[in-house]
């Protein structure tokens, strides 16, 4: 196939690695671009840098206010009771699970 080209975060870094591919050593490539040799060696030690964060198994950030268990509990709470089904989502969440969440948050939880 072809050679895979990596995207680098700065033009200097891209030029530096291009010089390395052409056969320059680290010191010569660093001098050609005008960067310090220690910076060049640090870039080489870190390897290829991706612009995007690799996907991890664990989700990052704040956990959702409304979990899957809450949604299941709300479904069980409204099942078979028409007078409960006509209530707003905020009221259903408060009565069934005791959680306070706005309409948009509840819609996102129900859409999952």
N, C-alpha and C positions, 0 to 999 in steps of 0.2 A: 504494500500500500504506500502511503506517503508518510512524511515525517510529521509528527504531531507538534504543532506550534503552541507554546504556552502563552497566556496573557499575563503580563506583569503589571504591577500597580503604578509604576512610573516609567517614563520614557528612558531615563538614565539606566534603570534596571534592565529594561528590554535591550538597550544597546550593549550593556555590559555582557549579558548572556549571549548576545549575537556574536560579540568578539570572541567569547570563549568557544563558541561553536566553530568559528573560523580558525581556531588553533592558537589564539593568543593565550599566554598564561595569565593568572589572576593579576599579578603586578602590572604587566604591560597593558591589560585591558583597563585596569583602574586608572593608570596614568593617562591613557588615551581619552578617557571620558572626563577625568578630572575629579575623581573621588579618592578617598583615603584607602589604603590597602586593607586596613582592618575592616572597613565597611564592606569591601569586596569579599573578603574571606567570610564575613558574617552572612552575606547573601548566599554564598555557595553552601555554607553549613546548613542553612535553613532549607535548602532545596527549592523546588519550584513552589511558588506562592500562588494560591488560587484567590481569585477575587471574591468568590462566594464561600460561605462557611459550609463545610461538609455536613451532610445530614447525619444526625446522631439518632440513636435509638430512643434516648430520653428526650421528651419535649422540654424545651427551654421556656422560661418565663413563668408568669403567675398561673396557678391552676385555675380552671374555670369555676365560677361561682356555683353554677348549676351542673352537677355531675350526672352521669348516666343513671345512677341509682335514684337521684332526685326525679329525673324524667319518668323512670319506671314507676316510682311511687306516685307521681301525679296522675299517670295513666290509670293505675289501679284505683286511685281515689275518685276519679270522675267516671269510671266504667260503671254503667248501669244506673246512673243518677243524672237525669236530664237537668234537674235544677242546679247541679254542680257544673255541668258542661257549658251552661250559658254564662258562667262567671268569667271575668277577665282573667288573663293569664297571671297577672300579678296577684290576684286574689287566690287563685288556685295554688300558686306556689307558696303563698303565706299559710293558707289553711292546711294543705297537704304535707308540706315539708318544713314549714316554719322559716323559710328563707325570704329575704327581701331582695328582689331583683327587678330591673326595669323591663319594659316590654321587649326591647331589642335583644337584650341578653337572653331572655326566655325563648324568643323566636330562634336564635342561633342554637340554643341547646336542643330545641325540638327538631331542628333541621339536621343535627348530627346523626 
